[in-house]
């Protein structure tokens, strides 16, 4: 799932903080994503998503991201997670300026998680100078040496094959992602509402990636295979001003079906629920808010915060009732605007694996 200025999905406010704008952003709802977006393009229902164009950037909108999470195992069955994310944040609307005057800020997050450790890194770049960016054809997203590349062999309708790499002082990974099923439109044909007041984003995913490659922790290489999920989202004001954060799930069910769910928390204690059920044929069906039950069942102390790291999820109309547990309860992204993100497993009416992201705690 996603949102706007601090983004962690989702983390963009970090760039604003570097420019001394963090105080103003934090006064406008979570990460500033609930702030007014005058001059930027609105998100409206009925806009068709087109590929490969929408794989590329949308500078007329204020915020967007390319977001990959992977559930991985080694030859002995030990579980790992990997995250690769690139965010674009426009500091001002209007025609794109050249060079260092360009109004785009780019931010990258990368992480590797095991049951014993969670390693992460963050990178920033200014637009207009080639340090970071995205091209739709051939597809490439990068910030410094971190890269997500499709190349000439990539099919626009599947975003496959895709090569992903990132490295930091104490971890690295290189993954090859392949998928035979087409991209999935989230929400209502790609129009994803985030509040009753009409805030929304454009949102599509590739939840059918198979992953193969290697990760390294403290210089020790580990061959891995698994499943990956990529989200693409862009908006100008994805949250309302009274929304304080979200809890987002991407789930790979043992049946082969997929499930995307999120809960947006409001200052009055109420929640906004949304999700899509994705069948074996790749068909995406939007779930009604009343069909979704999400509640925390256990928490983890991280510093002075209490994070709800275990959850009960039910979709009664689909016969789903599951309990999730984290691979590593301390999967804290201590980035410029911190959040929790890590791999999870679940059991109940179905078993499976996935990822959980929590912001605003």
C-alpha positions as CSV (number, residue, x, y, z in Angstrom):
1,X,0.0,0.0,0.0
2,X,1.2,3.6,0.0
3,X,0.8,7.2,0.8
4,X,2.5,10.6,0.4
5,X,5.3,12.9,2.1
6,X,7.0,11.0,4.7
7,X,6.3,8.2,2.9
8,X,7.7,5.1,4.1
9,X,5.8,3.6,1.5
10,X,6.1,5.3,2.4
11,X,9.3,7.4,3.6
12,X,9.8,10.5,1.6
13,X,9.7,13.0,4.3
14,X,13.3,12.1,4.9
15,X,14.3,14.1,1.9
16,X,12.2,17.0,3.1
17,X,13.9,16.8,6.4
18,X,17.2,17.2,4.7
19,X,15.9,20.4,3.2
20,X,14.7,21.7,6.5
21,X,11.0,21.1,5.7
22,X,10.3,18.3,8.1
23,X,8.4,20.4,10.7
24,X,5.9,21.7,8.1
25,X,5.4,18.2,6.6
26,X,4.7,16.5,10.0
27,X,2.1,19.1,10.7
28,X,0.1,17.9,7.7
29,X,-0.9,14.4,8.8
30,X,1.3,11.3,8.5
31,X,4.5,12.3,6.6
32,X,2.7,15.2,5.1
33,X,0.8,12.9,2.8
34,X,-2.4,14.4,4.0
35,X,-1.3,18.0,3.1
36,X,-3.0,20.0,0.3
37,X,-1.6,19.3,-3.1
38,X,-2.4,22.4,-5.0
39,X,-0.8,22.5,-8.5
40,X,-0.2,18.7,-8.6
41,X,-2.2,16.4,-10.8
42,X,-5.3,14.8,-9.0
43,X,-6.1,11.1,-8.8
44,X,-9.4,10.5,-10.5
45,X,-11.4,7.3,-11.1
46,X,-11.6,5.9,-14.6
47,X,-8.1,6.6,-15.7
48,X,-6.8,3.5,-17.5
49,X,-3.3,2.3,-16.5
50,X,-1.1,1.8,-19.5
51,X,2.2,-0.1,-19.9
52,X,5.1,0.5,-20.3
53,X,4.3,4.2,-19.7
54,X,3.1,3.7,-16.1
55,X,6.3,1.8,-15.2
56,X,8.0,5.1,-15.5
57,X,7.8,8.3,-13.4
58,X,4.8,10.7,-13.1
59,X,6.4,14.0,-12.2
60,X,3.0,15.8,-12.4
61,X,2.0,13.9,-9.2
62,X,3.6,14.7,-5.9
63,X,4.7,11.3,-4.7
64,X,5.3,7.8,-6.0
65,X,7.3,4.6,-5.4
66,X,8.6,1.3,-6.8
67,X,8.4,-1.1,-4.0
68,X,9.7,-4.7,-3.8
69,X,9.5,-7.2,-1.0
70,X,10.7,-10.8,-1.2
71,X,10.2,-13.9,1.0
72,X,13.2,-16.1,0.6
73,X,14.6,-19.4,2.0
74,X,18.0,-21.0,1.8
75,X,18.9,-24.6,1.0
76,X,18.3,-25.6,4.6
77,X,14.8,-24.0,4.8
78,X,15.9,-20.9,6.8
79,X,13.7,-17.9,6.1
80,X,14.9,-14.4,5.0
81,X,13.4,-11.3,3.6
82,X,14.6,-8.6,1.2
83,X,13.3,-5.1,0.5
84,X,14.2,-2.7,-2.4
85,X,12.3,0.6,-2.6
86,X,12.7,3.8,-4.6
87,X,10.6,6.9,-3.8
88,X,10.2,10.0,-5.8
89,X,8.9,13.2,-4.1
90,X,8.2,16.5,-5.9
91,X,9.1,19.6,-3.9
92,X,7.0,21.8,-6.1
93,X,4.6,21.4,-9.1
94,X,5.2,22.7,-12.6
95,X,7.5,22.0,-15.5
96,X,10.6,20.0,-14.6
97,X,13.7,22.2,-14.2
98,X,17.2,21.1,-15.3
99,X,20.1,20.0,-13.3
100,X,20.4,20.9,-9.6
101,X,17.3,23.1,-9.9
102,X,15.2,20.1,-10.5
103,X,12.4,19.8,-7.9
104,X,12.5,16.0,-7.5
105,X,14.0,14.3,-4.5
106,X,14.7,10.5,-4.7
107,X,15.1,8.2,-1.7
108,X,16.0,4.5,-1.6
109,X,15.5,2.0,1.1
110,X,17.0,-1.5,1.1
111,X,16.9,-4.2,3.8
112,X,17.7,-7.9,4.5
113,X,16.0,-9.7,7.4
114,X,16.6,-13.0,9.1
115,X,15.2,-14.5,12.3
116,X,18.3,-13.2,14.1
117,X,19.0,-9.8,12.4
118,X,17.5,-6.9,10.4
119,X,19.9,-4.8,8.3
120,X,18.8,-1.7,6.4
121,X,20.2,1.2,4.5
122,X,19.0,4.5,3.1
123,X,20.1,6.7,0.2
124,X,19.1,10.2,-1.1
125,X,19.6,11.9,-4.4
126,X,18.4,15.1,-6.1
127,X,16.7,14.7,-9.5
128,X,18.1,16.2,-12.7
129,X,21.7,15.1,-12.3
130,X,21.5,11.3,-13.1
131,X,22.2,10.0,-9.6
132,X,18.7,8.5,-9.4
133,X,15.7,8.0,-11.7
134,X,13.5,5.6,-13.6
135,X,13.1,5.0,-17.3
136,X,10.1,3.1,-18.7
137,X,11.7,1.7,-21.8
138,X,13.9,-0.2,-21.3
139,X,12.8,-0.4,-17.7
140,X,15.4,0.7,-15.1
141,X,15.0,2.2,-11.6
142,X,18.2,3.2,-9.8
143,X,19.7,5.3,-7.0
144,X,23.5,5.2,-7.0
145,X,24.5,1.6,-7.4
146,X,21.2,0.2,-6.3
147,X,19.3,-0.9,-9.3
148,X,16.2,-2.6,-10.6
149,X,16.6,-3.4,-14.3
150,X,14.4,-5.1,-16.9
151,X,16.4,-4.8,-20.1
152,X,15.3,-5.6,-23.6
153,X,13.9,-9.1,-22.6
154,X,11.4,-7.7,-20.1
155,X,7.7,-8.1,-21.0
156,X,5.8,-4.9,-20.2
157,X,2.7,-6.8,-19.2
158,X,4.5,-9.0,-16.6
159,X,7.4,-6.7,-15.6
160,X,9.6,-9.8,-16.1
161,X,12.4,-10.8,-16.0
162,X,13.7,-8.3,-13.6
163,X,17.2,-8.0,-11.9
164,X,17.4,-6.3,-8.5
165,X,20.5,-5.5,-6.5
166,X,21.5,-3.4,-3.5
167,X,24.4,-3.3,-1.1
168,X,25.5,-1.7,2.1
169,X,28.3,-2.0,4.6
170,X,26.9,-5.2,6.3
171,X,24.5,-6.7,3.7
172,X,23.9,-7.1,0.0
173,X,21.7,-9.0,-2.4
174,X,21.2,-9.8,-6.1
175,X,17.9,-11.4,-7.3
176,X,16.5,-12.4,-10.6
177,X,12.7,-12.2,-10.6
178,X,10.4,-13.9,-13.2
179,X,6.7,-14.0,-13.6
180,X,4.4,-15.6,-16.2
181,X,1.1,-13.9,-15.0
182,X,0.3,-10.3,-15.9
183,X,0.3,-7.3,-13.6
184,X,-2.6,-6.9,-11.2
185,X,-4.6,-3.7,-10.8
186,X,-5.4,-2.9,-7.2
187,X,-8.4,-1.1,-5.8
188,X,-11.0,-0.5,-8.6
189,X,-9.1,-1.1,-11.8
190,X,-6.0,0.6,-10.4
191,X,-7.9,3.4,-8.6
192,X,-7.2,2.8,-4.9
193,X,-9.2,4.8,-2.4
194,X,-7.5,5.7,0.9
195,X,-10.3,7.5,2.8
196,X,-14.0,8.2,2.8
197,X,-13.2,11.8,1.7
198,X,-11.9,10.7,-1.6
199,X,-8.1,10.6,-1.1
200,X,-6.7,8.0,-3.5
201,X,-3.7,6.7,-5.5
202,X,-3.1,4.8,-8.7
203,X,-1.9,1.4,-7.7
204,X,-0.8,-1.8,-9.4
205,X,1.3,-4.8,-8.4
206,X,3.2,-7.9,-9.6
207,X,2.5,-10.4,-6.9
208,X,3.5,-13.5,-8.9
209,X,7.3,-13.1,-9.0
210,X,9.5,-16.1,-8.4
211,X,12.8,-15.1,-7.0
212,X,16.3,-16.6,-7.2
213,X,19.7,-15.3,-6.3
214,X,21.9,-14.6,-3.3
215,X,22.0,-12.4,-0.2
216,X,25.0,-11.6,2.0
217,X,25.0,-10.8,5.7
218,X,28.4,-9.7,7.2
219,X,30.1,-10.9,4.1
220,X,28.6,-14.4,4.2
221,X,26.8,-15.3,0.9
222,X,23.6,-17.3,1.0
223,X,21.9,-18.8,-2.0
224,X,18.1,-18.2,-1.8
225,X,14.9,-18.8,-3.7
226,X,11.3,-17.7,-3.0
227,X,8.5,-15.3,-3.9
228,X,8.5,-11.6,-4.4
229,X,5.8,-8.9,-4.7
230,X,6.3,-5.5,-6.4
231,X,4.0,-2.5,-5.8
232,X,3.7,0.6,-8.0
233,X,1.8,3.6,-6.6
234,X,1.6,7.3,-7.3
235,X,-0.6,10.1,-6.0
236,X,-0.6,13.8,-4.9
237,X,-2.6,13.5,-1.7
238,X,-3.1,9.8,-0.7
239,X,-4.1,10.5,2.9
240,X,-6.6,12.7,4.6
241,X,-5.2,15.1,7.2
242,X,-6.5,13.1,10.2
243,X,-5.0,9.8,9.1
244,X,-1.9,8.9,11.2
245,X,-0.5,5.8,9.6
246,X,-1.2,2.4,8.1
247,X,-0.8,-1.3,8.5
248,X,-0.3,-3.0,5.1
249,X,-0.2,-6.7,4.2
250,X,0.9,-8.6,1.1
251,X,0.1,-12.3,1.4
252,X,1.0,-15.3,-0.6
253,X,-1.5,-18.0,0.2
254,X,-0.7,-21.7,0.1
255,X,-3.5,-22.1,-2.5
256,X,-1.5,-19.8,-4.9
257,X,-3.9,-17.0,-4.4
258,X,-2.7,-13.5,-3.2
259,X,-4.2,-11.0,-0.9
260,X,-3.4,-7.3,-0.4
261,X,-5.0,-5.6,2.6
262,X,-4.5,-2.3,4.5
263,X,-5.8,-0.5,7.5
264,X,-5.5,3.3,7.6
265,X,-5.7,4.6,11.1
266,X,-7.5,7.8,11.9
267,X,-7.0,10.3,14.7
268,X,-10.5,9.6,16.1
269,X,-9.6,5.9,16.6
270,X,-11.5,4.6,13.6
271,X,-10.0,2.7,10.6
272,X,-10.4,2.7,6.9
273,X,-10.1,-0.8,5.4
274,X,-9.4,-1.8,1.8
275,X,-8.0,-4.8,-0.1
276,X,-8.0,-7.0,-3.2
277,X,-8.3,-10.8,-3.5
278,X,-6.2,-12.0,-6.4
279,X,-7.1,-15.4,-7.9
280,X,-4.9,-18.1,-9.5
281,X,-5.9,-16.6,-12.9
282,X,-4.6,-13.2,-11.8
283,X,-8.1,-11.7,-11.6
284,X,-8.2,-9.0,-8.9
285,X,-11.4,-8.5,-7.0
286,X,-11.8,-5.5,-4.8
287,X,-13.0,-6.3,-1.2
288,X,-15.6,-4.2,0.5
289,X,-14.5,-2.5,3.8
290,X,-17.1,-4.5,5.7
291,X,-15.6,-7.8,4.4
292,X,-12.3,-7.2,6.1
293,X,-11.4,-7.9,9.7
294,X,-7.9,-6.9,10.9
295,X,-6.8,-6.6,14.5
296,X,-3.5,-6.9,16.4
297,X,-3.0,-9.8,18.8
298,X,0.5,-9.2,20.2
299,X,3.0,-6.4,20.3
300,X,6.7,-5.9,20.4
301,X,8.6,-3.2,22.3
302,X,11.1,-1.3,20.1
303,X,12.6,1.5,22.1
304,X,9.7,3.5,23.5
305,X,7.3,2.2,20.9
306,X,4.9,-0.7,21.1
307,X,4.4,-2.2,17.7
308,X,1.6,-4.6,16.9
309,X,3.7,-7.3,15.2
310,X,1.1,-10.2,15.3
311,X,-2.3,-10.0,13.8
312,X,-5.6,-11.8,13.3
313,X,-7.0,-11.4,9.7
314,X,-10.4,-12.7,8.5
315,X,-12.3,-12.4,5.2
316,X,-15.4,-14.4,6.2
317,X,-16.9,-14.3,2.7
318,X,-13.8,-16.0,1.4
319,X,-13.6,-18.5,4.3
320,X,-10.3,-17.0,5.4
321,X,-9.2,-16.8,9.1
322,X,-5.5,-16.6,9.8
323,X,-3.0,-15.5,12.4
324,X,0.3,-13.8,11.4
325,X,3.6,-13.9,13.1
326,X,6.8,-12.0,12.1
327,X,10.0,-13.6,11.1
328,X,11.8,-11.0,13.2
329,X,9.7,-8.8,15.5
330,X,12.4,-6.2,15.6
331,X,12.3,-5.4,11.8
332,X,12.5,-1.7,12.5
333,X,13.6,0.6,9.6
334,X,15.4,3.3,11.6
335,X,15.5,5.6,8.6
336,X,14.8,9.3,8.4
337,X,11.2,8.7,9.2
338,X,11.2,5.3,10.9
339,X,8.7,2.4,10.2
340,X,8.4,-1.3,10.7
341,X,8.7,-3.6,7.6
342,X,9.5,-7.3,7.6
343,X,8.5,-10.8,6.4
344,X,5.7,-12.7,8.1
345,X,4.2,-16.2,8.1
346,X,0.6,-17.1,8.8
347,X,-1.5,-20.1,9.6
348,X,-5.2,-21.0,10.1
349,X,-7.7,-21.7,7.3
350,X,-4.7,-21.2,5.0
351,X,-1.0,-21.0,5.6
352,X,1.5,-18.9,3.8
353,X,4.0,-16.1,3.8
354,X,4.1,-12.4,3.1
355,X,5.1,-9.0,4.3
356,X,3.8,-6.5,6.8
357,X,4.5,-2.7,6.8
358,X,3.4,-0.4,9.7
359,X,3.9,3.3,9.8
360,X,3.0,6.2,12.1
361,X,3.7,4.4,15.4
